[in-house]
C-alpha cells in the first residue's frame, strides 16, 4: 500500500539491506544526538557526505554536516552513535486501501521530534531548509504536516520512509524547502507529527533566529 501524502510507514523485507535514502535519517540521528562519540568538533566533514532527500541542488555537504554535527542533542537523550542494525522483522498486514494492521512486537513508543533551523550558509546561498527529525517511535507509521502561520504547507515538502534503529524503534525525517524571503515572511513554522492518535509539534519563529 502506498502511503497518502504526508503519511509514512515502511518495513524492509526480511533479508534485504536498506538503500542510501533509507539510511539518511539514521545519519541525521547519529549526528544530531551522538556526534560527539564519532568525531571531535574540529574534524572536517568527509567529502563523501551528501545532502538528504529533498535538499535543493547546491546544498553543500559541509553545511548539512555542520548543522547536525554541532547542534546540541535533546534533553534526556543518550548517545546513539551510528546504530549497528537497520532491518525490521516485524509483520505488517495490509487489508485494503487505507487499512493497515501492524502486529506489535514491543510496546508503543511516542516520537521524539527535533526541528532544525535553516543554516546561515544556506540563507546566504538563497535557500532555506527546515529539517524535522523524528526518532524513537513505534510502530513505524506516522503523519507529518508542515504549517506556516498555522496554515498547512505542501509545496517544498519531502518526508522519508521510517527506518528501524538498533533499539527496534523507528526514525524518519521531513524537509521543508523555502526561499529566504518566504522564510522571513512568516511569523512561525511548525512541524506537526501525528503517531498512534497523538500529536507532537515543534515550532520555530524566524524573527527570533536572525
Phi, psi and omega in degrees: 000130178275124181298152175289167181305128180085347181258133184229142177196130189208141171227129176282129179305143182303132176091353179259150179263152180287151176273175183301318182295325181290333182276346185301314178300329178292324176297314178300316181297316180297321181285322185287324187243353181216024185296330183295345178275345188254317185221144171291155184301336183271358183283131179287156181289140175298141183293345184279350181293139182234154177297155180281175179299138178092348180286128182297156177302137180101350176292120186282141175303325182295318183294319179291319179300313180300319184300316185271334182288321187255359177284134181295145180286166181290152178296134176084359180262125179279175180296140175228068183290123180015095184305149184267344180234134189234357186257163185242138176246005179286165188250131176239128180248130179248120183267315182199177180303123177086358181239124181219134178242125176252125176281110186287131176255001181197169180297153176295150181221128180286149183286148168264124186244130176234135180247120182257135184278162173301140179279143183302326179296323178292319180297322177293334178269014175067042174209159178215126181235120172263137181238126177251111181260124185241121185223168173061034178250151178205135001287178190271048176229130179203168177235132179247129177232127174263141178228143173241117185053037177086355181258129180302140178242133178242332181288133179080013182257134172219132181239130181282163172287143175295149176222150187282134175275177180291342178269012179071007170262173189252159176222143176209170177216152178228141186239138172238114182260129183223165167276155178303326179296317178292323178301320183274345186277345180258153179285325181201157175235144182229135169256116183250122182245123178249124183219122178053041176084355179250150184239135175239132180237141170234134186233147176228144179248111184306322183296338179271358184250357183278000000 
